[in-house]
Amino acid sequence: MNQPKTPWYFLFLVILAGESVFILPFVLSRIFRPTVLEVFNLDNVQLGACFSIYGIVALISYLFGGALADKFPPRKLIAVALWMTSLGGLVYATFPNYLILKTLYGYWGFTTIFLFWAPMIKATRVWGGISSQGKAFGFLDGGRGLVGALFGTLGVLIFSLFITSEISEATSTESRAAFRYVILVSAGIVAFVGILVWFFMKMNHKLEKEIVVEKITISQVREVLRLPSVWLLMIIILSAYVGYKITDIFSLYAQDVMLYDQIQSAQIGTFLLFLRPLIGVLIGILADRTQTTFWLIVSFIISFFGALLFASGLISNSTTALFFISILIVATGVYAARSLYFAVMQKGKIPLVLTGTAVGIISLIGYTPDIFAGPAMGYLLENSPGEEGHQHVFWMLALFSLIGSLASWYYYKLYKTEKQLS
């Protein structure tokens, strides 16, 4: 299909929305994990259970939200999702009890997935056209990383401004008051991004009609299910997403093993977010010029060897340089895989008009780590406190990286002859 090209600011708004919607449920807890555990009076298992409830709601939302994305323009669904997610931030800022917090994560599972996820992927695929899928998804994930990094930097700045005493001596009350400002500012920005999307993320009217169907039929669902690429992408995304979830513990690793304070630990999380845009853009450009599926294999292999460095026990509070090198290796593998796994949809012969339906079906399995990864990490960390628990988590990363590399290799072999079509 010779589709009209959408303007550059269309992708910019997709990127801005694509990370903003996840700031409240995930990015803040990734950067401020020790603080979140303290101010909400949680342990790692309880926080993992919140993520699991999010994942259970998301699992259902992926399936039905995918079909919704093929019936309505992405702009409207994305804007509404941002506004509803922002409202949840007002509840989050009250530091609710554990039951309400779990309910809130379930609510976020609906707002960020049912209304948002498939429309975001479809909008990105539309922008990429025939020849720039690697660039489109590389820019998407890299740009989302930059947005997350900027949110993280702003959050750390706000948090440090409202801590009046030395950070190592800050009371729980002071931490809570400072973190409330972080939440409220984040919620306000998310709502504002929704306004920008509603008024400015518009596409060519003809193109909008071409990518929307009035009704999703059973035969169309069967058409998607018959594609080998759909089943392989379930495994590939599941493996890559486990890796992405495990990057959540780097700030905690900095505190438990490297003996950093809250601000220093949060800065590690922010450092990771700044790596993500660089890796996403570079791998996206490289993939379009060569073979996207080949670089997907390489990404998992890099992640595997980075995981082994942490799992081996070589890293301690006296090996700072090795700590940062190992973070760089793991982040390169994890973020590269995350940037590329949806970029291979076209090579796998998945029809553009059924992108939402395909994304919903793939995500039903691919994003199950939202359910099991949090509790699994929490269990490993709580049952083997300190460095040993972190080593167990990175053995988990090594296993899933190996599985992902094998699935990617098979995808590469299966669709290698389709190079000229991608």
N, C-alpha and C positions, 0 to 999 in steps of 0.2 A: 504493500500500500504506500503510495507517495503522499505522505501526510505533510501538512503545512508545518513550518518550524515555529515553535513557541518561543517567546522572547526570553532573554537571559534572566530577567527579574522573576519570571515564573518559577524557575528552579531555585532562585534565591529564597523565595517565600516558602517553597516546599521544604528547603533545608532549615530555614528558621523555625517553621512550625514543627518539623520532624524531630527536633531535639527539645524544643520548648515544652511539648506535651508530656515529656518524660522527666522533666526537671524535678517536679514535686514527688512522684512516687519512687524515682530511682537515683537521679543524679545527686541530689542532696545527701541521700544515705550512703552513696558511694564515696563522696568527698568527705563527709562528716560522720562516717560510720561510728567511731568511738563516741562522738558527741550524741548522736541519735540514740545509741544504746543507753547512755547516761540519762538524758533528759526525758526519755520515754520509759525509763526504768525497765529495760528489756535485756535479755541475753541473746546470744547469736541464734539459738534455736527458735525463740519467739519471733525475732525479726524475720527469720527464714520462713516461719509459718505465715506471716503477713504476705510475703512474696508468693507463697503457695496459693493463698486464697485469690490473690491477683491472677495467678496463672490458671486456676480452675475456671474463673469467670472468663478470662481471656481465651481459653481453649474453645469454649462455646462461641464466643464472640468472633473468633477468627473465621469459623465456618460460615456463620450467617452474615457477618459483616462483609465477607468477600463478595457474596452475591449482591449485597446492597451497593457496593462500589461500582458494579457494572450497570446499575440502574440510575444513578444520580451523578452529577458532575462532582469532581473531587473537591472543588472550592467550598461548596456548601457544607459537606460532611466534615471537612477538616476544621472549618471555623467554629462550628457548633461543638465539636470535640474539645477544642481549646478552651472555649468558654465554660463548658461543664467541668473540665479538669481543674480550671482555676478556682471554681467555687469550692471544690474539695480542699483546696489549700487553706481556705478560711477555717475549715474544721480542723485541719492538721495543725494550724497555729494555736489552737486551744490546748494542745497536748492531751488528747482524749485518752481514756483508759484503754486497756488492751482489746476489749471486745469491740469498742467503737473503731479503734485503729484497724482491726481486721476487716470490719465492715467497709471502712473507707478505702482500703486496698481493693476490695471487691468492686466497689463503685468505680475506682480508677481503672480496673481491668475492663470495665464496660466502655468508659469514655475514651480511653486511649487505643482500644483495639476495635470494637464493633464499629465505631464511627470514623476511625482514623487510619488504621494500619494499611488496609488494602488500597484506599484512595491515595495514600502517600506513594505506595509502590507503583500504582498505575500511572499517577501523574509524572513520576520520574521516568518511567518507561516511555511515556508519550514524548517527553522532552528529548530523550536520547535518540529518538527516531530509529533509522535503519542501521546507521554506522557508528553511533556513539554511546552504546549501552554501557561499556566499561567506564567511560568518562562520566556519564550521567550518574551511575550508582557510586562510582568512586568519589565524585563531587558531593553526592548526597551524604554518604557516610562520613567523609572527611569534613564536609561543612558542618554536619551535625556535631562532630567532635569539637570543631572550633567554637560553635555556639555553646556547647556544654562547658568548654574550657573558660569562655568568657563569663558564663553564669557562675562557674566555680570560683574564678578569680574575684568576681563581685561578691559572692557569698563569703569567701574567706575575709575580704576587706571589711564587709559589714560586721561579720562576727567579731573580728579583732577590734574594731572601733568601739563596740559596745561591751567589751570585756574591760572593766576598769582596773582590775588588779593584774598581777603577773599571771600569764596563762597557766603556769604550772600550779598556781595557788587559787585559781578560779573555783568558786563554789558551784554546786549544781544549779542554784537559783540564778546566778550570773550567766551561766552557760545557757540556761533555758530562755532568759530574757533576750540574750543576744541572738539565739537561734530563731526566736519568734520573728525578729526583724528580717532575717534571711528568708524565712518562709513567705512572709507577707509581700516583700519586694518581688520575690520570684512569682507569686501568684498574680500580682499586678501586671508584670511583664507578659506572662502567658496570655492573659485576657487581651492585652493590647495587640499581641501578635495575631490573635483571632480577628480583630478588627481589620488589620492590614490584609489578611488573607481574604476576608469577605469582599472587600472593595477592590482589591488589585490583582488577585490571582486568577485572572480570566484568560481563557484560550479562544482561539479561532472558533466561530460558531459552527462552521462546517465540520471541523475536527471533533468538537464536542458531541455532535450528533453521531459521528462515526464510531466513537468509543463507548457509546451508551446503548444498551439494549432494553426494550420494553419489558421483557420477561425472560428469566433464566429457565430453560427447559431441562428435563431429565436427560434428554439426548445430548445436550451441551455439557452437562456434568459428566456423563459417560465418556464423551470425547476427551475431556480433560483427564479423567481417570485412566484412560487407555495409554497415555503418554508415559514412557519409561522415565523421562526427565522429571516428571512430577514426583515419582516414588524415590528417585535418587536424591532429589533436592530435599525431601523430607529428612533423609539421613545426614546429608551435608549440612543443612541448616541446624539440625539438632546438635551435631558435633561442634559446629562453630559457635553456637549460642551458649553451650556449656562453657567454652573458653571465655566468651565475653562476660558471662556471669561471674566467673572466677576472678576477673580483674577487679571486681568489687572489693576483694579482701586485701588489695595491696596497701591501702591506707592502714588497715588493721595489722598487717604484717610489719609495716614500718613502726607501729607502736609496740607490738608484742616482741618482735625479734630484734629490730634495729634500735629500739628504746627511744623513739621520737615522741615529742609531746603532741597535743591535739592540733595545733597550728601546723607543725611540721608534717604530721600525718596527712592532714587535709591538703597540704601543698603537693604531696606525692600523688594524690588522686587528681589534682589539677594538672600536674606534669603529664600524667597519662592522657588527659583530655587534649592537651596541646600536641601530643604525638599523633593522635588520631587523624586530624585534618591533613597533616603532612603525608602520612602513609596512604590515606584514602585517595588523595589527588594523584600522587605518584603512581600508585598501582593501577588506578583507573586509566590514566594516559598510557601507561606501559601495556596494559591488557588490550586496549583497542588497536595498538600497533602490532601486536603479536597474536597470542592465543589466550583468551580469557580463562578457559578451562585449565590450561597448563599452569597459569599463575595461581589458580585456586589450589592445585595440588601442592605447589611450592609453599603457599601460605600455611597449610596444615603441617608440613614438615618442619618449618621454622618454629611454629608453635610447640611442636613435640619436643624439639631439642631445648627450647627455652624452659619448658616445664621440667625437664630432667635436671636442669641446673638448680632449680629451687627444691625439687624433690630429693636431690642427692645430699642435702645438708651442708653444701659447701659455703652457703651464704650465712653470715652472722653479723653482729653489730661492729665487728672489726674489719669487715670487707665491704666498705661503702661503695667503692668503685665497681666491684663485681655485682653488687645489688642493683645499681643503676644500669649496668650493661645487660643484666639478665631481664630487668623490666623492659628494656628496649627491645630485646629479642622476642619476648613473649608478646609484647604489644604489637610488634611488626607482623607477626604471624596471625594473631587474633583479629586485628583491625583490617588486615588485607583480606582475610577470608570473609569477614563481615561485609566488606565493600563489594566483593565480587559475586556472592552466591546468587543474588537476584539478577545480576548482569548477564548470567548465562541462560536466562529464560528463553530469549529469542533463538539462541543456538539449539536449544532443546525443543524447538518447534511449538512453543506455547502461543496460541493466537492472542494478539493484542487485545481484541475486544473482550476476551474471556480472562484477562489478567487477574481481575478481582476474584473471580471464582477459583482460579488456579492458586492464587496466593492464599485464599482461605483454606483450601484443602491441604496445601503444603504446610501451612502454619499450624494446622491441627496437630501434627506430629512434631514439626520442626521446632516449635516454641514450647514444647512440654518442659524444658528446663525451668521455665517460670514456675512450674509446680514442684519439681523435685530437686533442683540445684540448690536453692536456698536452704531447705532443711538438711540436705546431704552435707553441705559445707558446714552448717551449724552443728550438726552431729559430730563431724570429724574434728571440728575446732574445740567443742566443749568436752569431748571424751578424751582428747589428748591435748591438754592445754600447752600453750607456748609453741615453740618451733616445730615439735613433732606433729601437731595437728595441721599446721600449715603445709608440712611435707606431704601428708596424706592427701590434702586438697590438690596439690600439684601432681601427684600420681594420677589423680582422677582426670586432670587436664591432659596428661600425657596419653592416657587410654583413649579419650574421645578424639584427640588430635590424630591418633593412629587410624581410628575408624573413619574419620572425615577424609583423611588422605586416600584411603582405599576406595571410598565411594566416589571421590573426585576423579581418581584415576580411571575408574570404570566409565564415568560420565565423559571424560576426555576421549577415551577409546571409542565409545559409542557414537559420538557426534563429531569426531575428528574430520570426517569427510565433508562436513557441512560448512567448512571455513568460509567459502565464498558467499554463503547465504547470511552470515552473521555480521 
